[in-house]
Amino acid sequence: MKPERIRTLKDLSEAKKALKLESVQTRLLIQNNLAQAGKQAFLHYLLPLGVSGLVAWGVKKFTTPEKDKEQAASFETSQGETNHSPKPLVEGIRVAGKVIAALMPTVLSIIESYQTSEEE
């Protein structure tokens, strides 16, 4: 509600009340949209990624022979000592890219819903 002209203090106080009410409604809409987007992101991205990661870890753990486990353990300790290679950085960037690509539709949805709520 936007008054045409504010001429008196009474009109000003009514306009301030209306503005506060609109800001509370907008804040509630944003909070609801963020909650729904977070729920959708959890259900569609994080939960399946966690489950698939656990399954992959379980398969690797139970199908690896003992000899390979010992070699992997010695390899991990030698890699821990010489951790100056750029491989962890590259792997981190790759994972970050996948996370950003997975969350981008949710972020765009939040922005779009905010813009449409502002227009109304």
Beta strands, then each sheet from edge to edge (+ up, - down):
end
